[in-house]
Amino acid sequence: MKTILYSDVIRRDVNLPNVSERAKIVDIAAEKEEKYWVSYGVIIETGFLDSKAKFYSNELLEDLKNDGPVKMKSSDRKHKHRGEYRLSNIKGCKILTDDNKEVGRVYDFEMFIDRSPWIIWKILANPIGLSPTKRRMKIGTKYVREYKDGKLYLKSGWNRRD
């Protein structure tokens, strides 16, 4: 399964059809489903000073794995905004266990983009503390109980070795 990091997708240039202005991917919208988080689209900002952000389905994006600008297929229909989470809001937030013990902070996300909707299946986290024995962690999104007040809360069955 080929994956891509959130940090490799965000702030990438986008070539929009019929638009001569500069466009960039500024955020990814996600929502929680049974096992994982899924993303039905991205938020693209056009312009420089008077930027306008719009939601676009991720089915319209081409060549996301290659370097350089992302090409977008043209579409005349309006795209219904889907997703309760914004990954840019979650990045940097604290991760807490069910007993309110801090585990670390989110620094990136690992996504599977070869099918639609995209699957956001791992949260990459820096552990707290300065010990050299502590290593960065990958936490499956299936272990996230909820995101509330700028914090991610893990389910009670979460184990660092998963």
C-alpha positions in Angstrom: 0.0 0.0 0.0 1.6 3.3 -1.1 1.1 6.2 1.2 1.9 9.9 1.2 2.4 12.3 4.0 0.2 15.3 4.7 3.3 17.5 4.7 4.0 16.4 1.1 0.6 17.4 -0.1 0.0 20.7 1.7 1.0 24.0 0.1 1.5 22.3 -3.3 0.7 24.4 -6.3 -2.4 23.4 -8.3 -3.2 24.0 -12.0 -6.9 24.8 -12.0 -8.6 24.7 -15.4 -10.0 28.0 -16.6 -8.3 29.9 -13.7 -5.2 32.0 -14.3 -4.6 32.8 -10.7 -2.1 31.1 -8.4 -3.7 28.2 -6.4 -2.4 26.0 -3.6 -3.7 23.2 -1.5 -4.1 24.7 2.0 -6.0 22.0 3.9 -7.5 18.5 3.8 -10.9 17.9 5.2 -11.5 14.6 7.0 -14.2 12.8 8.9 -14.3 9.7 11.1 -15.8 6.5 9.8 -15.9 3.0 11.3 -12.2 2.1 11.4 -10.3 5.1 10.0 -10.6 8.7 9.1 -11.4 9.4 5.5 -11.0 12.4 3.3 -13.4 13.3 0.4 -11.6 16.5 -0.6 -9.1 19.2 -0.2 -9.4 23.0 0.3 -7.7 25.0 -2.4 -7.0 28.7 -2.0 -6.7 30.9 -5.1 -5.2 34.3 -5.4 -2.5 35.9 -3.4 -3.8 38.9 -1.4 -7.6 38.4 -1.6 -7.5 34.6 -1.4 -10.6 32.6 -1.6 -10.7 29.0 -0.3 -12.9 26.4 -1.9 -13.6 22.7 -1.3 -12.8 20.4 -4.2 -13.3 16.6 -4.4 -10.1 14.6 -4.2 -11.3 12.6 -7.3 -10.4 15.7 -9.4 -6.7 15.7 -8.4 -4.2 14.1 -10.7 -0.4 13.3 -10.3 -0.4 13.9 -6.6 2.5 11.5 -6.1 4.8 13.3 -8.5 6.7 16.4 -7.7 5.7 19.7 -9.2 2.3 21.3 -9.6 -0.8 19.1 -9.2 -3.1 19.0 -12.2 -6.9 19.1 -11.7 -9.6 17.8 -13.9 -12.3 20.2 -14.9 -15.7 20.0 -13.3 -18.7 22.2 -13.7 -20.7 20.9 -10.7 -20.5 22.2 -7.2 -18.8 20.1 -4.6 -20.6 19.5 -1.4 -18.2 20.2 1.5 -17.6 17.1 3.6 -15.5 16.6 6.6 -15.8 17.6 10.3 -12.0 17.8 10.9 -9.3 20.0 9.3 -6.0 18.3 9.4 -4.2 21.7 9.8 -6.1 22.3 13.0 -5.2 18.9 14.4 -1.5 19.2 13.5 0.4 20.3 16.6 -2.3 19.4 19.1 -1.8 17.3 22.2 -2.6 13.6 22.3 -4.1 12.3 25.6 -5.0 8.9 26.9 -8.3 8.1 28.5 -6.9 9.1 31.9 -5.8 12.5 30.6 -2.1 11.6 30.5 -0.3 13.3 27.6 1.3 11.0 25.1 2.8 13.5 22.7 1.9 16.0 19.9 0.8 15.5 16.3 3.4 16.4 13.7 2.1 14.7 10.5 -0.4 12.3 9.0 0.1 9.3 6.8 -2.5 8.9 4.0 -3.4 6.2 1.5 -4.5 8.1 -1.7 -4.8 5.3 -4.3 -8.6 5.0 -3.9 -11.5 7.3 -3.1 -12.1 8.4 -0.4 -8.5 8.8 0.8 -7.8 7.0 4.0 -5.9 8.8 6.8 -4.7 5.8 8.7 -1.8 6.9 10.8 -1.1 9.9 13.0 2.6 10.7 13.4 3.5 12.0 16.9 6.5 13.3 18.8 6.5 11.9 22.3 6.8 14.2 25.3 10.0 14.5 27.2 13.7 14.7 26.2 14.8 11.1 26.8 16.8 9.7 23.9 15.1 6.4 24.2 11.7 7.9 23.3 11.0 7.5 19.6 8.5 9.1 17.3 5.2 7.2 17.2 2.6 6.1 14.6 -0.9 6.0 16.0 -3.7 4.4 14.0 -6.7 6.7 13.5 -8.9 3.8 14.6 -7.5 4.4 18.2 -8.7 8.0 18.3 -11.9 8.3 20.4 -12.5 12.0 19.7 -11.1 15.4 18.8 -12.4 18.1 21.2 -11.1 21.5 22.3 -7.9 21.2 20.3 -6.9 17.8 21.8 -7.0 14.2 20.5 -8.3 11.6 23.0 -7.3 8.0 22.5 -9.4 4.9 23.2 -8.6 2.9 26.3 -7.3 -0.1 24.3 -4.5 1.9 22.7 -1.0 0.6 23.2 2.2 2.2 22.0 3.4 -1.1 20.4 0.4 -1.3 18.0 
